[in-house]
Amino acid sequence: MVLLSKIYTRGGDKGETSLGSGDRVKKHALRVAAYGTSDEANACIGLARLHTSGEADAMLARIQIDLFDLGADLCTPEDGKRAAGALRIVDQQVTRLEDEIDAMNADLEPLKSFILPGGTDAAAALHLARTVVRRAERLMTELAETEAVNPAAVKYANRLSDHLFVLARKLNDGGRADVLWVPGANR
């Protein structure tokens, strides 16, 4: 566990932060943006959980822990100091998401159009979280072009956005309360 006895350190007052490796980087570095965006997605999921219960809430609770794991993975470069033994996303976490997606999707109404973000409070919040996860994934793949990034972490982000989409549909009365896009409806 992490022990935080002091919340502010003044270490970032000049626009830099420390990675898990101990290296100092600019706060706007791509790696920091990637794990910061995964943290943003986690906050969106926290809002969604205000409107969930039961198994949906349990899945989101597991995902929130995974997103902290993802942040830890991204903040410790794979080829840097302290890389050995660093917390990493593993394929088992990706597989769990896939299994949950398959189970939820089996009971959903088939898609007949693209879905507009909305419906229930929980579904709307999950659609917001999904778009933030997609942004984190874009940042991660951009980072992977110049620095080592755990491939399982990228897979996890990709699968997570799908999971949040399917869970939003499930919470929209199994897809029956989805808000459908009607192309050209306002012409």
C-alpha positions as a printed Julia matrix, in Angstrom:
187×3 Matrix{Float64}:
   0.0     0.0     0.0
   0.98    3.6    -0.39
   1.42    5.81    2.68
   0.63    9.47    2.08
   1.2    11.58    5.13
   1.7    14.87    3.31
  -0.49   15.83    0.4
   1.45   18.74   -1.03
   5.2    18.63   -1.58
   5.82   21.73   -3.69
   7.8    19.45   -6.01
   5.56   20.24   -8.95
   5.46   23.99   -8.55
   7.77   24.49  -11.55
   5.79   22.29  -13.92
   7.52   18.97  -13.34
   6.48   15.72  -11.67
   8.14   12.46  -10.71
   7.5     9.2   -12.52
   7.44    5.89  -10.68
  11.05    5.48  -11.78
  12.0     8.6    -9.84
  12.77   10.51  -13.03
  11.47   14.07  -13.23
   9.47   15.04  -16.34
   7.31   17.92  -17.47
   3.72   17.67  -16.26
   2.57   17.88  -19.87
   4.74   14.9   -20.97
   2.83   12.35  -23.02
   3.31    9.64  -20.37
   1.87   11.91  -17.68
  -1.03   12.83  -19.98
  -1.77    9.13  -20.55
  -1.91    8.14  -16.9
  -3.63   11.4   -15.98
  -6.34   10.64  -18.49
  -6.81    7.14  -17.07
  -7.28    8.84  -13.69
  -9.87   11.14  -15.27
 -11.72    8.08  -16.6
 -11.63    6.61  -13.11
 -13.29    9.76  -11.74
 -16.02    9.48  -14.39
 -16.62    5.89  -13.34
 -16.88    7.06   -9.74
 -19.71    9.35  -10.83
 -21.39    6.53  -12.72
 -21.26    4.38   -9.59
 -23.55    6.86   -7.84
 -26.27    5.39  -10.08
 -25.38    1.68  -10.02
 -25.81   -1.25   -7.69
 -25.36   -5.01   -7.66
 -23.13   -6.67  -10.24
 -22.81   -3.5   -12.36
 -21.39   -1.66   -9.37
 -19.12   -4.58   -8.52
 -17.72   -4.6   -12.07
 -17.1    -0.86  -11.91
 -15.39   -1.21   -8.53
 -13.01   -3.79  -10.04
 -12.4    -1.5   -13.0
 -11.56    1.42  -10.72
  -8.86   -0.68   -9.07
  -7.6    -1.74  -12.5
  -7.4     1.9   -13.57
  -5.15    2.63  -10.6
  -3.06   -0.38  -11.7
  -2.99    1.11  -15.2
  -1.79    4.44  -13.85
   0.95    2.69  -11.87
   1.95    0.76  -14.99
   2.12    3.87  -17.15
   3.95    6.01  -14.61
   6.82    3.5   -14.35
   8.53    3.23  -17.74
   9.15   -0.36  -18.8
  12.76    0.36  -19.68
  13.61    2.68  -16.78
  14.71    2.5   -13.18
  12.41    0.51  -10.9
  10.9    -1.28  -13.92
  11.69   -4.7   -12.45
   8.84   -5.71  -10.2
   6.69   -2.71  -11.17
   2.93   -3.21  -11.12
   1.75   -3.98  -14.64
  -1.59   -4.68  -16.28
  -1.73   -8.39  -17.13
  -3.66  -10.33  -19.77
  -5.91  -11.82  -17.08
  -7.4    -8.34  -16.49
  -8.13   -8.04  -20.22
  -9.69  -11.5   -20.29
 -11.95  -10.64  -17.33
 -13.28   -7.63  -19.25
 -13.88   -9.79  -22.34
 -15.77  -12.39  -20.29
 -17.94   -9.69  -18.72
 -18.6    -8.09  -22.12
 -19.67  -11.42  -23.6
 -21.99  -12.17  -20.67
 -23.64   -8.73  -20.79
 -23.89   -8.59  -24.57
 -25.71  -11.93  -24.75
 -28.85  -10.35  -23.29
 -28.86   -7.04  -25.19
 -31.13   -5.94  -27.97
 -29.23   -6.0   -31.29
 -27.93   -2.6   -32.42
 -29.96   -1.01  -35.19
 -28.12    2.32  -35.28
 -25.29    4.15  -33.61
 -26.09    5.16  -30.05
 -26.08    8.71  -28.76
 -24.63    9.06  -25.26
 -27.54    9.19  -22.84
 -30.44    7.24  -21.46
 -30.25    6.54  -17.76
 -28.02    8.57  -15.45
 -25.65    5.61  -15.13
 -25.5     5.01  -18.87
 -24.83    8.67  -19.65
 -21.97    8.72  -17.12
 -20.54    5.5   -18.56
 -20.62    6.95  -22.07
 -18.6     9.9   -20.77
 -16.14    7.51  -19.09
 -15.9     5.52  -22.34
 -14.85    8.59  -24.32
 -12.23    9.49  -21.7
 -10.86    5.91  -21.85
 -10.65    6.25  -25.64
  -8.63    9.44  -25.2
  -6.31    7.66  -22.75
  -5.9     4.86  -25.29
  -4.99    7.35  -28.03
  -2.37    8.9   -25.75
  -1.01    5.46  -24.86
  -0.66    4.42  -28.49
   1.01    7.73  -29.31
   3.42    7.22  -26.4
   4.13    3.67  -27.63
   5.52    5.12  -30.86
   8.49    6.59  -28.98
   8.66    4.77  -25.62
   8.03    1.27  -24.34
   4.44    0.73  -23.21
   3.05   -2.52  -21.84
   1.01   -4.09  -24.7
  -1.46   -5.53  -22.17
  -2.12   -1.98  -20.91
  -3.1    -0.85  -24.41
  -5.33   -3.92  -24.83
  -6.92   -3.22  -21.45
  -7.82    0.36  -22.43
  -9.23   -0.84  -25.75
 -11.36   -3.52  -24.1
 -12.43   -1.21  -21.28
 -14.07    1.26  -23.65
 -16.02   -1.64  -25.16
 -16.99   -2.84  -21.69
 -18.28    0.59  -20.66
 -20.29    0.81  -23.91
 -21.92   -2.58  -23.35
 -22.56   -1.88  -19.65
 -24.19    1.44  -20.58
 -26.5    -0.44  -22.93
 -27.29   -2.99  -20.24
 -28.17   -0.18  -17.83
 -30.38    1.35  -20.53
 -32.93   -1.43  -19.99
 -30.94   -3.97  -21.98
 -30.61   -1.58  -24.9
 -34.33   -0.82  -25.13
 -33.77    2.68  -23.69
 -30.72    3.47  -25.83
 -30.87    6.83  -27.55
 -30.44    6.06  -31.23
 -28.85    8.28  -33.84
 -31.19    9.12  -36.7
 -28.95   10.23  -39.57
 -30.0    13.54  -41.06
 -32.96   13.91  -38.66
 -32.48   17.67  -38.41
 -32.26   18.49  -42.11
